[in-house]
């Protein structure tokens, strides 16, 4: 699924988005910390934020920033700043 589709699902139906992401994990990925696809981590962060799980959202957004992916770094950092009140 393209990042825009995941983003839409994460915002509109966060619980369903998290379920879909869990059910479609790559072989060997058993937890969010095992996940390596930035699109999936970013979508999980957005869904966690939508569910008011801000600590978990921050953790995932920070992972996205640390991956240095051009399209995701700036928006993830903006969400970190907003959640931290900066």
C-alpha positions in Angstrom: 0.0 0.0 0.0 1.3 3.5 -0.9 2.1 5.8 2.0 -0.9 8.1 1.2 -3.2 5.1 1.5 -1.7 4.1 4.8 -1.9 7.6 6.1 -5.5 8.0 5.2 -6.4 4.7 6.9 -4.3 5.5 10.0 -6.2 8.8 10.5 -9.7 7.6 9.5 -9.6 4.1 11.1 -6.6 3.9 13.4 -7.5 0.6 15.1 -8.2 -1.0 11.7 -4.9 0.4 10.4 -2.9 -1.1 13.2 -4.6 -4.5 12.7 -3.9 -4.4 9.0 -0.3 -3.5 9.6 0.1 -6.4 12.1 -1.6 -8.9 9.9 0.6 -8.0 6.9 4.0 -8.0 8.5 6.9 -9.4 6.7 8.2 -12.8 7.8 10.3 -12.5 10.9 8.7 -9.2 12.0 7.1 -9.9 15.3 6.8 -6.5 16.9 6.8 -2.9 16.0 10.4 -2.6 16.9 11.3 -5.3 14.4 9.5 -3.4 11.6 11.9 -2.0 9.1 9.7 -0.4 6.4 9.4 3.3 7.1 6.0 3.6 5.5 4.6 1.1 7.9 6.3 2.6 11.0 5.1 6.1 10.0 1.5 4.8 9.6 1.7 3.0 12.9 2.9 6.3 14.5 0.0 8.2 13.0 -2.5 5.6 14.2 -1.1 5.6 17.7 -1.3 9.4 17.8 -5.0 9.2 16.6 -5.7 6.8 19.4 -4.0 9.2 21.9 -1.2 6.8 22.5 1.3 9.7 22.4 4.2 7.9 24.0 4.1 5.1 21.5 3.5 7.5 18.6 6.6 9.5 19.7 8.7 6.3 19.8 7.7 5.4 16.2 8.1 9.0 14.9 11.6 9.1 16.3 12.4 5.8 14.6 11.2 7.3 11.3 13.4 10.3 11.8 16.4 8.1 12.6 15.9 6.3 9.3 16.6 9.5 7.3 14.1 8.9 4.5 13.5 12.1 2.6 9.8 12.1 2.4 9.2 11.1 6.0 11.8 12.9 8.1 10.4 16.4 8.1 6.7 15.4 8.8 7.7 13.0 11.5 9.9 15.7 13.2 6.9 18.1 13.0 4.7 15.5 14.7 7.4 15.0 17.4 7.6 18.7 18.0 3.8 19.0 18.2 3.4 16.1 20.6 6.2 17.4 22.8 4.7 20.9 22.8 7.7 22.5 21.0 
